[in-house]
Amino acid sequence: MHPARRKNLRRVALLALVALALIQFVRPAPNAGEPEGANSIVAKHTVPDDVRAILRRSCYDCHSDRTDYPWYAQVQPVRWWLDSHIEEGKEHLNFSEFGSYDRRTATHALDELVNTLIAGSMPLKSYTLLHRDAALTKAEADRVMDWAEDLIDDISAD
């Protein structure tokens, strides 16, 4: 390798290390609110204990106002990546704010929940890879789908 090219490569590597070190000081606010407050799904609707346990274990980290961050979330840019997933998840369905949804939004969110469970696309594979306990069995997915469909019927009937 040409000496000038090697020198440029070292400069780029050093600059990348400095940038990586500096971004560690950029800390976004954590998703550390109340998961089951006054506007939560459990405050406004009947959520059986077994379904509530499944939602807490497999859904709340990305679909509520409270995330239990893993140790690696302290490293940037990993935290930014996680926070973007959380933000996107809460845009689709936020169990902490579900009670404030109007009928159309609530039924749409629940319908989307059922469809993602049918497709097997939730929880995300990237999430269950590191959080094995969050993976849903077929029976658990079926239970949540049955509950969600019943809740859609209840909300639609109001």
Residue pairs with C-beta under 8 A, 6 or more apart in sequence:
1 9
20 76
23 76
23 77
24 75
24 76
26 76
27 79
28 79
28 80
28 83
30 67
30 69
31 65
31 66
31 67
31 83
31 86
32 65
32 66
32 67
33 65
33 66
33 96
34 40
34 65
34 66
34 96
35 56
35 60
35 64
35 65
35 66
35 95
35 96
36 42
36 43
36 64
36 95
36 96
37 43
37 65
37 96
38 99
39 96
39 97
39 98
39 99
39 100
40 64
40 95
40 96
40 97
40 98
40 99
41 47
41 55
41 95
41 98
41 99
42 52
42 95
43 99
44 98
44 99
45 98
45 99
45 151
45 154
45 155
46 151
47 55
47 147
48 147
50 143
51 143
51 144
51 147
54 136
54 140
54 143
54 144
55 63
55 95
55 144
57 133
57 134
58 123
58 134
58 135
58 136
58 140
59 95
59 122
59 123
60 66
60 67
60 95
61 67
61 68
61 86
61 127
61 131
61 134
62 85
62 86
62 89
62 90
62 123
62 124
62 127
63 89
63 90
63 92
63 93
63 94
63 95
64 90
64 94
64 95
64 96
65 90
65 94
65 96
65 97
66 96
67 82
67 86
69 79
69 82
70 130
70 131
72 78
73 79
73 82
85 124
85 127
90 97
92 109
92 112
93 109
93 110
93 112
93 113
98 106
98 109
101 109
103 155
103 156
103 158
106 155
107 152
107 155
107 156
110 148
110 149
110 151
110 152
110 155
111 152
113 122
113 144
113 145
113 148
114 145
114 148
114 149
114 152
116 122
117 136
117 141
117 144
117 145
118 145
120 141
123 131
123 134
123 135
123 136
127 134
128 134
128 135
136 144
